[in-house]
Amino acid sequence: MRQRARAAAALASGAERDRLLIAALEAVGNGVVITDVDARIEWVNPAFEALTGYTRAEASGRRPAELVSSGAQKPAFYADLWNTILAGKTWRGEVVNKHKDGSLYDEELVITPVRDGAGLIRHFVGVKQDISERRRTAAALRESQERWQFALEGAGDAVWDWDVASGAIQFSRRLTEILGVDEGAVGQSFDDWQHWIHPDDLPRVQADVEAYLAGASAAFVTEHRTRCGDGGVRWILARGMAVSRDASGRPLRLIGTQSDVTERKLADEQLRVAAVAFESQEGMMVTDATGVILRVNRAFCELTGYAADDVVGQTPAILKSGRQDREFYREMWRDIAQKGHWQGEIWNRKKCGALYPEWLVITAVQDEGARITHYVAAFSDITTRKEAEAQIRNLAFYDPLTELPNRRLLMDRLGQALAASARSRRHGALMLLDLDRFKTLNDTLGHDVGDRLLIEVARRIQACVREGDTAARLGGDEFVVMLEDLSRDARRAAAQAEAIAEKIREALGRPYALAGCASDYRSTSSIGVCQFLAHEHGVESLLKQADIALYQAKDAGRNQVRFYSAEMQAALEERARTESGLREALHGGGFLLHYQMQVDRDARVIGAEALLRWITRERSVVMPAQFIPLAEETGLILPIGAWVLESACRQLALWAATPARGLVLAINVSARQFRQPDFVAQVQQALAASGADPACLKLELTESAVLDDVDDSVAKMQALRALGVSFSLDDFGTGYSSLSYLKRLPLDQVKIDQSFVRDIAIDQSDAAIAQTIISMSRTLGLHVVAEGVETEEQHAFLHAHGCEGFQGYLFSRPLVLAEFEGLLAQPRQGRG
């Protein structure tokens, strides 16, 4: 009886321990999965369900790979994992798994083999931690969760009586109930009994029997598995004693009991599993109902720096950081009292005094009477996560190079500034600035030097603005300054903004000492400014206005400050419409050539100039002076120039079979077009494709086109002259005319600009210039044509001083093709 009482007491003590361990396992914030040796899931905790999306019922009996495998790991990865755990070692690593909803997540996984009393691996315990988001790991622990039942149910023992000599053995009916078989199925001999013992346990049981019979053990006690009628297995505790012995003391007859200890064995196994899970990567602490610490795990000691002996008997107040006030703790304990658990972020202090953030889950453990007996706390150090969150926040809202706010944060602050302006009725200003010729620095000295310049620019801008203002970097060398709380008067606000803008411009214009530069580097900046008041303009509209003002600052020569105006916006919108119209004209046949004849001293037609006209969608005619500058700036001059060249060559080919055969047609070539490396090939292609006679094509070049690179110009002109193409220098005298380059260029003709011809009869200076051009050209053997001849007086003066060719309204205005060809067909009388 005393022995049974002791067993009952031990069982009760074990049950209490079991309950605490299982409660700790349920409370752990990491996912825990328990499988058998074939990797089939036997049990998972709530954190596993939250992590994977699979319930305990859905997961039970299935392999983890069936549920969460993402396919991201190679077969060799899993081969290594299995080799490790089958060798009885703990495996740790990181894997990419798949949630039930199909989303992927990263997890840190620890798998530990669990052995039975015989040292054989019976289970694997996996502890999974979500390291992608650090999800809230301990979702509300429910009081209604099922608890493992470890207490053995004393349902009575089976009695047996064994005659050793004959081998006959009798069993009580209780054994058949335990095995789930009919009476008589067990048998009546020792051999029959051995048949029911699990084959793996039989050798050990036989050894225990022989040891007792030989007197090597004082009592016969053995535990083994017994096969049941339904194919299952139950654990049996068999105890017996000799009631009869022979003369030598060898037992002749034994009687004893067989107790079903399956529940206890399962409980022991779960205890071992719970003990492994308790020693998880999360810090864990168990206190009594008054908060006195009873037990901590290894992770607790590693995270806090305290040994178990340092804290057992103390209260968790030993970890207090002082960061949380009394109200925080009152609310925390109120939640625990009402809900049975609490979770959240908290700052605690390590033994060394260092503070750290942790994610803490506290669960109240209740007995059968719903009285709180213990508290279980599970926590993890989230320092790395907090640092990562801060880094992500910085990357999301700040420029990593200059540490200034980025576009996203600027837009948010600008929205707030507009709202504040609406309340205070004070003006604000937005400045958009960039560095003049920053690309040249990057290309010549490298991006490292460019980055150092940007960092210093950011520092100088910040030094120029007020504490409440915002300096941001949009990217590249573009910066934005937002000024708030300026004057309620628009003019005073503009003056305040201009003062700060000039301060920034001056600061950015000072020399920079940059590593990698042999000497101090100098840079300038262009700044565009727009004002705002309340919500008169949206955020994007303000940036656009500042950008327009910046464009004007650059257009004014750079290193300037310009304020946005409505007129400026209208001009840019008109420019955009013109550019769009030009593109449409290129693809939709919107260009047309007009032809203006050129005559000799006897008024005979010697050639013509093709002049470009743009016919808009509304059928209005736009003159070149209105769109060529924009075409040059946008690069559209290249496809436009190619169209003119190809159209002129096609027309020359058509004239070859008419009375206009041999007529020389001049076209204007822009500087940008002439500087193209393949310009000669373009002309050759146009001539070849059309079949035009090269000798009938004359290219008019301006001084600026040939002066940029005289050697290159000479080479191109000579290559085309070899084909028969001739050249005319257009607008001569309006630039930096020089005899030295004029002598080098393979020219055929010089044109006197109409600006000299216009007042030639009344302005002595223009008359002198025209005479000089004629005289110089004749000396160099060049043909001279005066353009813009509109009056008899102009013609008479030029004719008298030896001019050889004339072009202007006096002879013909520019005509469409049909009118021009009609004019050519008319007989003309000469002029003297």
C-alpha positions in Angstrom: 0.0 0.0 0.0 2.8 2.4 0.8 4.4 1.7 -2.5 1.2 2.5 -4.3 0.7 5.6 -2.3 4.2 6.8 -3.2 3.4 6.0 -6.9 0.2 8.0 -6.7 2.1 11.0 -5.1 4.8 10.8 -7.8 2.1 10.7 -10.4 0.4 13.7 -9.0 3.7 15.6 -8.8 4.4 14.6 -12.4 1.0 15.7 -13.5 1.6 19.2 -12.0 4.9 19.4 -13.8 3.4 18.1 -17.0 0.7 20.8 -16.8 3.3 23.5 -16.4 5.5 22.3 -19.2 2.5 21.9 -21.6 1.3 25.4 -20.7 4.8 26.7 -21.4 4.8 24.8 -24.8 1.4 26.3 -25.7 2.6 29.8 -24.8 5.8 29.8 -26.8 5.8 32.5 -29.4 7.6 30.4 -32.0 5.8 27.7 -34.1 6.3 24.2 -32.7 5.6 21.1 -34.6 6.0 17.5 -33.3 6.3 14.6 -35.7 7.0 10.9 -35.6 10.1 9.4 -37.1 8.4 9.3 -40.5 7.9 13.1 -40.3 4.1 12.8 -39.9 2.8 15.6 -37.8 1.4 14.6 -34.4 1.0 17.9 -32.8 1.4 21.6 -33.6 1.0 24.7 -31.4 -1.1 27.8 -32.1 2.0 29.7 -33.3 2.5 27.1 -36.0 -1.1 27.5 -37.1 -0.7 31.3 -37.3 2.6 31.0 -39.1 1.5 28.5 -41.8 -2.2 29.0 -42.0 -3.0 25.3 -41.3 -5.0 24.3 -38.3 -3.9 21.5 -36.0 -6.6 19.3 -37.5 -5.5 20.1 -41.0 -1.8 19.4 -40.2 -2.2 16.3 -38.2 -1.0 13.2 -40.0 0.6 15.1 -42.8 4.2 15.8 -43.5 5.4 19.5 -43.2 6.8 19.3 -46.7 3.2 18.7 -48.0 2.0 21.8 -46.3 4.6 24.5 -46.4 7.3 23.5 -48.9 7.9 26.4 -51.3 10.3 24.6 -53.7 12.9 27.3 -53.0 15.4 24.8 -51.4 17.3 22.2 -53.5 17.1 18.4 -52.7 20.6 18.5 -51.4 19.4 21.0 -48.7 16.9 18.5 -47.4 19.3 15.6 -47.7 21.7 17.4 -45.3 18.9 18.2 -42.9 17.7 14.5 -42.8 21.3 13.2 -42.4 21.8 15.5 -39.4 18.6 14.7 -37.5 18.7 10.9 -38.2 22.2 11.0 -36.8 20.6 12.3 -33.5 21.9 15.8 -33.9 20.0 19.1 -33.8 19.6 20.9 -37.1 19.4 24.6 -37.4 18.9 26.7 -40.5 16.8 29.2 -42.5 14.3 28.1 -45.1 11.7 29.8 -47.4 8.3 28.2 -46.8 4.8 28.8 -48.2 1.8 29.9 -46.3 -1.6 28.2 -46.9 -2.7 31.3 -48.9 0.3 30.8 -51.2 2.4 33.7 -49.9 6.1 32.9 -49.1 7.8 33.7 -45.8 11.3 33.3 -44.3 11.7 31.3 -41.1 14.4 30.1 -38.8 14.0 26.4 -38.1 15.4 24.2 -35.3 14.7 20.5 -35.5 15.7 18.3 -32.5 15.4 14.5 -32.3 13.6 13.1 -29.2 14.7 9.7 -27.9 12.7 7.2 -25.8 14.0 5.5 -22.7 15.8 3.0 -24.9 17.7 5.7 -26.7 15.8 5.3 -30.0 14.6 8.3 -31.9 10.8 8.4 -31.7 10.0 12.0 -32.5 11.3 15.2 -34.0 10.5 18.6 -32.5 10.6 21.6 -34.9 10.7 25.2 -33.6 9.9 27.7 -36.3 10.5 31.5 -36.0 9.1 33.9 -38.7 12.1 36.1 -39.4 10.4 38.0 -42.3 8.0 40.1 -40.2 8.3 38.9 -36.7 4.7 38.3 -36.6 2.9 38.6 -33.4 4.0 35.3 -32.2 1.8 34.4 -29.4 -1.8 35.0 -30.6 -4.4 34.9 -27.9 -3.9 31.8 -25.9 -7.4 30.3 -25.5 -8.5 28.9 -22.2 -10.5 26.4 -24.1 -7.4 24.8 -25.8 -7.0 21.1 -25.3 -4.5 20.1 -22.7 -2.5 17.0 -22.9 -3.6 14.5 -20.3 -0.5 13.0 -18.6 -2.1 11.6 -15.5 -2.5 7.9 -15.6 -6.0 6.6 -15.2 -6.1 3.9 -12.5 -8.7 1.7 -14.1 -7.5 -1.5 -12.3 -4.7 -4.0 -13.0 -4.8 -7.4 -14.7 -3.7 -10.3 -12.4 -1.6 -13.2 -13.6 -0.5 -16.5 -12.0 2.4 -18.4 -13.7 3.5 -22.0 -13.0 7.1 -21.8 -14.1 7.7 -25.5 -14.3 4.7 -26.3 -16.6 4.6 -22.9 -18.3 0.9 -22.6 -17.6 -0.3 -19.1 -16.9 -3.6 -17.7 -16.1 -4.8 -14.1 -16.7 -7.7 -12.2 -15.2 -10.3 -10.8 -17.6 -8.9 -7.3 -17.1 -6.0 -8.2 -19.5 -8.4 -9.0 -22.3 -10.1 -5.6 -21.7 -6.7 -3.9 -21.9 -5.8 -5.7 -25.1 -9.3 -5.4 -26.6 -9.7 -9.1 -27.3 -12.2 -11.8 -26.4 -11.7 -14.0 -23.4 -9.4 -16.9 -24.1 -7.7 -15.1 -27.0 -4.7 -14.3 -24.8 -3.9 -18.0 -24.2 -2.9 -20.0 -21.1 0.8 -20.4 -21.5 4.0 -18.4 -21.1 4.6 -18.8 -24.8 1.1 -17.4 -25.5 1.9 -14.4 -23.4 5.2 -13.7 -25.2 3.3 -13.7 -28.5 1.5 -10.5 -27.4 4.7 -8.7 -26.5 6.0 -6.3 -29.1 8.9 -8.0 -31.0 11.3 -5.1 -30.3 10.7 -5.4 -26.6 10.6 -9.2 -26.3 14.4 -9.8 -25.9 14.5 -7.3 -23.0 11.4 -8.7 -21.3 12.9 -12.3 -21.6 16.1 -11.0 -20.1 14.2 -9.4 -17.1 12.4 -12.7 -16.5 15.6 -14.8 -16.6 17.3 -12.3 -14.3 14.6 -12.6 -11.7 14.4 -16.4 -12.0 18.2 -16.6 -11.6 18.1 -14.4 -8.5 19.9 -11.5 -10.1 17.1 -9.1 -9.3 15.2 -8.7 -6.1 11.8 -8.1 -7.8 10.4 -8.7 -11.2 9.4 -5.4 -12.8 9.4 -4.7 -16.5 7.8 -2.3 -18.9 7.0 -3.3 -22.5 4.7 -2.7 -25.4 1.9 -5.1 -26.0 0.1 -5.6 -29.2 -3.7 -5.2 -29.1 -6.5 -6.8 -31.0 -7.1 -3.7 -33.1 -3.5 -3.7 -34.3 -2.5 -1.0 -31.9 0.1 -1.0 -29.1 -0.3 -0.3 -25.4 2.3 -0.1 -22.7 2.2 -2.6 -19.9 3.9 -2.4 -16.5 4.3 -6.0 -15.4 5.3 -6.7 -11.7 5.5 -10.0 -9.9 6.9 -12.0 -7.1 7.7 -15.6 -6.3 5.2 -17.4 -4.0 6.9 -20.8 -4.3 10.5 -21.8 -4.7 12.4 -25.1 -5.0 15.1 -26.3 -2.6 17.7 -24.2 -4.4 15.6 -21.1 -4.1 14.6 -20.9 -7.7 11.0 -19.6 -8.2 8.4 -22.3 -9.1 5.4 -20.1 -9.1 4.9 -16.3 -9.6 1.9 -14.1 -9.3 1.7 -10.5 -10.3 -0.1 -7.7 -12.0 -0.1 -6.0 -15.4 -1.0 -2.3 -15.3 -1.9 -0.3 -18.4 0.6 2.5 -18.2 0.1 3.7 -21.8 -1.1 7.1 -20.7 1.8 7.6 -18.3 4.3 6.6 -21.0 2.7 9.0 -23.5 2.8 11.6 -20.8 6.5 10.9 -20.2 7.2 11.2 -23.9 5.3 14.5 -24.1 7.3 15.7 -21.1 10.5 15.1 -22.9 9.1 16.8 -26.0 7.9 19.8 -23.8 11.3 20.0 -22.1 12.9 20.3 -25.5 10.4 22.9 -26.7 10.9 24.8 -23.4 14.5 25.2 -24.3 13.6 27.0 -27.5 15.2 30.1 -28.9 12.8 32.3 -27.1 13.5 33.3 -23.6 11.0 31.7 -21.2 10.2 32.4 -17.5 7.7 30.7 -15.2 6.5 32.4 -12.0 4.1 31.5 -9.3 0.9 33.3 -8.8 2.6 36.1 -6.8 5.2 36.7 -9.5 8.2 35.0 -7.9 10.4 33.4 -10.6 10.4 29.6 -10.4 12.2 28.7 -13.6 13.9 30.2 -16.7 15.3 28.5 -19.8 18.7 28.8 -21.4 17.6 31.3 -24.0 16.5 33.6 -21.1 20.0 33.5 -19.7 21.6 34.1 -23.0 19.3 37.1 -23.8 19.4 38.8 -20.4 22.9 37.8 -19.2 21.4 36.5 -15.9 22.2 33.0 -14.7 19.2 30.9 -13.5 20.5 31.2 -9.9 20.5 35.0 -10.3 16.8 35.3 -10.9 15.0 32.3 -9.4 13.3 33.6 -6.2 13.3 37.1 -7.6 10.5 38.9 -9.5 10.5 40.1 -13.1 11.1 43.6 -11.8 14.8 42.8 -11.8 14.6 43.3 -15.6 12.8 46.7 -15.5 14.3 49.4 -17.7 12.3 52.4 -16.4 11.1 53.1 -20.0 7.5 52.1 -19.2 5.5 54.0 -16.6 3.2 52.7 -14.0 0.1 53.1 -16.2 1.7 50.8 -18.8 2.0 48.0 -16.2 -1.5 48.6 -14.8 -3.0 48.2 -18.3 -0.8 45.1 -18.9 -2.0 43.4 -15.7 -5.6 44.5 -16.4 -5.5 42.6 -19.7 -4.0 39.5 -18.1 -6.7 39.5 -15.5 -9.5 40.0 -18.0 -8.2 37.9 -21.0 -5.7 35.6 -19.4 -2.8 36.8 -21.6 -1.0 39.9 -22.8 1.5 40.6 -25.6 3.4 43.6 -26.9 6.6 45.4 -27.1 8.5 46.3 -24.0 12.0 47.6 -23.1 13.9 45.7 -20.5 17.4 45.9 -19.0 20.1 43.2 -19.2 22.4 42.3 -16.4 25.1 44.5 -17.9 22.8 47.4 -17.8 22.1 47.6 -21.5 18.5 48.3 -22.6 16.9 46.3 -25.3 13.4 46.0 -26.9 11.6 42.7 -26.7 8.4 41.1 -27.8 6.8 39.7 -24.7 3.9 37.3 -24.3 2.5 36.6 -20.8 0.0 33.8 -20.2 -1.8 33.0 -17.0 -2.0 29.3 -16.0 -5.1 28.2 -14.2 -6.0 25.1 -12.3 -9.2 23.2 -12.5 -10.9 25.7 -10.3 -10.0 28.6 -12.7 -7.5 30.0 -10.1 -4.3 31.4 -11.4 -1.4 29.3 -10.2 1.4 30.4 -12.4 2.4 32.8 -15.2 4.4 31.9 -18.2 6.3 34.6 -20.1 7.9 34.1 -23.5 10.0 36.8 -25.1 12.4 37.5 -27.9 15.0 40.3 -28.4 13.7 42.4 -31.3 16.6 44.8 -31.5 17.5 43.6 -34.9 14.0 43.9 -36.1 13.7 47.4 -34.7 16.9 48.4 -36.4 15.7 46.9 -39.7 12.4 48.8 -39.4 14.3 52.0 -38.8 16.5 51.3 -41.7 13.5 50.5 -43.9 11.8 53.7 -42.7 14.9 55.7 -43.6 15.2 54.1 -47.0 11.5 54.8 -47.6 11.6 58.5 -46.6 15.3 59.6 -46.8 17.9 59.8 -49.5 20.6 57.3 -48.5 23.5 59.5 -49.9 22.7 62.9 -48.4 20.3 61.8 -45.6 17.9 64.5 -46.8 14.2 63.7 -47.1 13.4 62.1 -50.4 10.5 62.8 -52.8 8.0 60.7 -50.9 8.6 62.6 -47.6 8.8 65.9 -49.4 5.4 65.4 -51.0 3.9 64.4 -47.6 5.4 67.5 -45.9 4.3 69.7 -48.8 0.8 68.5 -48.4 0.9 69.3 -44.6 2.4 72.7 -45.5 -0.5 73.6 -47.8 -2.9 72.7 -45.0 -1.0 74.8 -42.5 -0.9 77.7 -44.9 -4.7 77.5 -45.3 -5.1 77.8 -41.5 -2.5 80.6 -40.9 -3.0 82.4 -44.3 0.8 82.7 -44.5 2.6 82.2 -47.7 5.1 79.5 -48.4 7.6 78.9 -51.2 9.0 76.0 -53.1 12.5 76.1 -54.6 13.8 73.6 -57.2 17.5 73.8 -57.9 20.1 71.8 -59.6 23.8 72.1 -60.2 25.0 73.6 -63.4 27.1 71.2 -65.5 27.1 68.5 -62.8 27.2 65.8 -65.5 30.6 67.1 -66.7 32.0 66.6 -63.2 30.6 63.0 -63.1 31.9 62.2 -66.5 35.4 63.6 -65.9 36.2 62.9 -62.3 33.9 60.0 -61.6 30.7 59.3 -59.6 32.6 59.1 -56.3 33.7 62.7 -56.6 30.2 63.6 -57.7 28.7 62.0 -54.6 31.0 63.9 -52.4 29.9 67.1 -54.0 26.3 66.3 -53.6 26.9 65.5 -49.9 28.5 68.9 -49.4 25.8 70.7 -51.4 23.2 69.1 -49.1 25.1 70.3 -46.0 25.3 73.9 -47.4 21.7 74.0 -48.3 20.7 72.8 -44.8 22.9 75.5 -43.3 21.0 78.2 -45.3 17.4 77.3 -44.4 15.5 77.8 -41.2 14.8 75.1 -38.7 11.2 74.6 -39.7 12.0 74.5 -43.5 12.6 71.3 -45.5 15.5 70.6 -47.8 15.1 67.4 -49.9 16.8 65.6 -52.7 14.7 64.4 -55.6 17.6 62.5 -57.3 20.7 63.2 -59.3 21.7 66.8 -58.7 18.1 68.0 -58.1 17.3 69.5 -54.7 14.1 71.0 -53.3 13.7 73.6 -50.5 10.3 74.2 -49.0 9.9 77.4 -47.0 6.9 77.7 -44.6 5.5 80.4 -42.5 6.5 83.4 -44.7 4.7 86.7 -44.6 1.0 87.0 -45.1 1.8 89.7 -47.7 2.7 88.1 -51.1 5.4 90.6 -51.9 7.1 90.4 -48.6 6.9 86.6 -48.8 8.5 86.8 -52.3 11.3 89.0 -50.9 11.9 86.5 -48.0 12.0 83.6 -50.4 14.4 85.4 -52.8 16.7 86.3 -49.9 17.0 82.6 -48.9 17.4 81.5 -52.5 20.2 84.0 -53.1 21.8 82.9 -49.9 21.7 79.3 -51.2 23.0 80.3 -54.6 25.9 82.2 -53.1 26.7 79.3 -50.7 26.7 76.7 -53.5 28.9 79.0 -55.6 31.8 78.9 -53.1 34.8 76.6 -53.9 34.6 72.9 -52.9 37.5 71.0 -51.5 36.8 67.5 -52.9 39.0 64.5 -52.5 40.0 63.5 -56.0 40.2 67.1 -57.3 43.7 68.5 -57.8 42.4 72.0 -56.9 39.3 73.5 -55.4 36.2 72.8 -57.5 33.8 75.5 -58.4 30.1 75.0 -59.2 27.1 77.1 -59.6 23.4 76.4 -59.3 20.2 77.5 -61.0 17.1 78.0 -58.8 13.4 78.1 -59.7 11.0 79.5 -57.1 7.2 79.4 -56.9 5.0 80.7 -54.0 2.0 79.0 -52.5 -0.9 79.9 -50.3 -3.3 77.3 -48.9 -4.6 74.9 -51.6 -4.6 77.3 -54.5 -2.4 74.8 -56.4 -1.8 71.1 -55.8 1.4 69.5 -54.8 2.3 68.3 -58.3 1.3 71.6 -59.8 3.7 73.5 -57.5 6.6 71.2 -58.5 5.8 71.8 -62.1 5.8 75.6 -61.6 9.1 75.4 -59.8 10.5 73.4 -62.6 9.3 75.9 -65.2 11.0 78.7 -63.2 14.2 76.5 -63.0 14.1 76.2 -66.8 13.9 79.9 -67.1 16.9 80.3 -64.7 19.0 78.0 -66.9 17.8 79.7 -70.1 18.9 83.1 -68.6 22.5 81.9 -68.5 22.5 79.6 -65.4 23.6 80.6 -61.9 20.4 82.6 -61.6 17.2 82.7 -59.4 13.9 82.9 -61.2 10.3 83.1 -59.9 7.5 81.4 -61.7 4.9 83.5 -63.5 1.7 82.7 -65.5 3.3 84.3 -68.6 6.2 81.9 -68.3 3.8 78.9 -68.0 1.9 80.1 -71.1 5.1 80.4 -73.1 6.2 76.9 -72.2 2.8 75.5 -73.0 3.0 77.2 -76.4 6.5 75.7 -76.8 5.1 72.2 -76.0 2.3 72.7 -78.5 4.8 73.7 -81.2 7.0 70.8 -80.5 4.0 68.4 -80.7 2.9 70.1 -83.9 6.4 69.7 -85.5 6.4 66.0 -84.6 2.9 65.6 -86.1 4.0 67.5 -89.3 7.0 65.1 -89.7 4.8 62.1 -89.7 1.7 63.6 -91.4 3.1 65.5 -94.4 2.9 68.9 -92.8 6.0 70.3 -94.4 6.2 71.9 -97.8 9.0 73.5 -99.9 8.6 76.9 -101.5 11.0 78.0 -104.2 12.6 81.5 -104.7 14.5 82.1 -107.9 18.0 83.5 -108.1 19.0 85.6 -111.2 22.2 86.8 -112.7 23.2 90.3 -113.7 21.0 90.0 -116.8 18.0 88.8 -114.8 18.3 85.3 -116.2 17.3 82.5 -113.8 20.4 80.7 -112.6 19.0 78.8 -109.7 16.6 78.8 -106.8 16.6 78.4 -103.1 14.2 75.8 -101.4 12.6 77.4 -98.4 10.8 75.3 -95.8 7.2 76.1 -94.7 5.1 74.3 -92.0 1.4 73.9 -92.9 -0.5 73.5 -89.6 -3.6 71.4 -89.1 -5.6 74.6 -89.4 -3.9 75.2 -92.9 -2.0 78.3 -91.7 1.6 78.7 -92.9 4.3 79.0 -90.3 7.6 80.6 -91.3 11.0 78.9 -90.4 12.0 81.7 -88.0 9.1 80.7 -85.8 10.0 77.0 -85.4 13.6 76.3 -86.5 15.1 77.5 -83.2 12.9 75.0 -81.3 13.6 72.3 -83.8 17.4 72.9 -83.2 16.9 72.8 -79.4 14.9 69.6 -79.4 16.9 67.7 -82.1 13.9 67.7 -84.5 16.1 69.7 -86.9 17.8 66.4 -87.8 14.7 64.6 -89.2 13.4 67.9 -90.6 16.7 68.6 -92.4 16.8 65.0 -93.8 13.3 65.5 -95.2 14.3 68.8 -96.9 17.4 67.1 -98.4 15.5 64.1 -99.7 12.6 66.3 -101.0 15.0 68.6 -102.9 16.9 65.7 -104.5 13.6 64.1 -105.6 12.5 67.5 -107.2 15.9 67.8 -109.0 15.4 64.4 -110.4 11.9 65.3 -111.7 13.2 68.6 -113.3 15.9 66.6 -115.1 13.3 65.7 -117.8 11.8 69.3 -118.1 13.0 72.6 -119.3 14.1 73.3 -115.8 16.9 70.7 -116.3 20.2 72.0 -115.1 18.7 74.5 -112.6 20.8 74.6 -109.4 18.7 74.2 -106.2 20.1 75.5 -102.9 18.9 74.1 -99.5 19.8 75.3 -96.0 21.7 72.9 -93.8 21.7 73.5 -90.1 24.8 73.4 -88.0 23.6 70.4 -86.0 22.8 68.5 -89.2 26.1 69.3 -90.8 28.0 68.1 -87.7 26.5 64.7 -87.8 29.3 62.1 -88.4 27.4 60.5 -91.2 26.3 63.7 -93.0 28.3 63.0 -96.2 26.7 59.5 -96.3 23.2 61.0 -95.8 23.7 63.3 -98.9 25.1 60.4 -100.9 22.1 58.3 -100.0 19.6 61.0 -100.9 21.3 61.6 -104.3 21.5 57.9 -105.1 17.9 57.2 -104.0 16.5 60.0 -106.1 18.8 59.8 -109.1 19.4 63.6 -108.9 22.5 65.2 -110.6 24.9 66.2 -107.7 26.0 69.2 -109.8 22.5 70.7 -109.4 22.5 70.5 -105.6 23.9 73.4 -103.6 24.2 73.3 -99.8 24.0 76.6 -97.9 26.0 76.6 -94.7 26.2 79.3 -92.0 29.5 80.5 -90.5 28.6 78.8 -87.2 28.2 75.5 -88.9 31.7 75.4 -90.3 33.6 77.3 -87.6 33.0 74.8 -84.8 35.5 72.3 -86.3 37.1 73.8 -89.5 39.2 70.7 -90.2 36.1 68.4 -90.1 34.1 70.9 -92.1 36.7 71.0 -94.8 36.9 67.2 -95.0 33.1 66.9 -95.4 32.9 69.6 -98.0 35.7 68.2 -100.1 34.1 64.8 -100.0 30.8 66.2 -101.3 32.5 68.5 -103.9 34.2 65.4 -105.3 30.6 64.2 -106.1 29.8 67.5 -107.8 27.9 69.2 -104.9 28.5 72.9 -104.5 28.6 75.1 -101.4 27.4 78.6 -100.5 28.2 80.5 -97.3 24.9 81.9 -96.1 24.5 85.1 -94.1 28.1 86.1 -94.7 29.2 89.1 -92.6 26.8 88.5 -89.7 29.3 86.4 -87.7 33.0 86.4 -87.0 34.0 86.4 -90.7 37.7 85.7 -91.3 39.7 85.5 -94.4 41.9 82.8 -92.9 39.1 80.3 -92.7 37.3 81.6 -95.8 40.5 80.7 -97.8 40.5 77.2 -96.4 36.9 76.3 -97.1 36.1 74.8 -100.5 33.3 77.3 -101.2 31.6 78.2 -104.5 29.5 81.1 -103.4 29.0 83.7 -100.8 25.6 85.3 -100.0 25.3 88.8 -98.7 22.9 88.8 -95.8 19.7 90.8 -96.3 20.4 92.8 -93.2 23.1 94.6 -95.1 21.0 94.8 -98.3 17.9 96.4 -96.6 19.4 99.9 -96.1 22.2 99.7 -98.6 20.9 102.7 -100.5 20.7 105.0 -97.4 23.2 103.5 -94.9 26.9 104.1 -95.7 28.0 101.4 -93.3 25.9 98.7 -94.9 27.0 100.0 -98.3 30.6 99.7 -97.4 30.2 96.2 -96.0 28.4 95.0 -99.1 31.2 96.5 -101.3 33.9 94.8 -99.2 32.1 91.4 -99.4 31.8 91.7 -103.2 35.4 92.8 -103.6 36.8 90.1 -101.3 34.7 87.3 -102.9 35.8 88.3 -106.4 39.4 88.3 -105.2 39.0 84.7 -103.8 37.2 83.6 -107.0 33.8 83.2 -105.3 30.4 83.9 -106.9 28.4 86.5 -104.9 24.7 86.5 -104.5 22.8 89.2 -102.6 19.6 88.1 -100.8 16.6 90.2 -99.8 16.8 92.5 -102.9 13.4 94.2 -102.9 13.9 97.5 -104.6 15.3 98.9 -107.8 17.7 101.1 -105.8 19.1 98.1 -104.0 19.5 96.2 -107.2 21.1 99.1 -109.0 23.7 99.7 -106.2 24.7 96.0 -106.1 24.8 95.7 -109.8 27.0 98.8 -110.1 29.5 97.4 -107.6 29.9 94.0 -109.4 27.4 91.7 -107.6 26.8 88.7 -109.8 23.6 87.2 -108.4 20.4 88.4 -106.9 17.5 86.9 -104.8 14.5 88.7 -103.4 11.0 90.0 -103.9 12.1 92.3 -106.6 12.3 89.2 -108.8 10.0 86.7 -107.1 8.6 85.9 -103.8 8.9 82.2 -102.6 6.4 80.2 -104.5 4.8 76.8 -104.3 6.1 74.3 -106.9 3.3 74.8 -109.5 3.6 78.6 -109.4 7.4 78.4 -109.5 7.4 76.1 -112.5 4.9 78.4 -114.2 7.2 81.4 -113.6 10.1 79.5 -115.1 8.0 78.9 -118.3 7.5 82.7 -118.8 9.9 84.6 -121.0 11.9 87.2 -119.1 13.5 90.4 -120.2 16.9 91.2 -119.0 17.8 94.1 -116.7 20.8 96.3 -117.1 
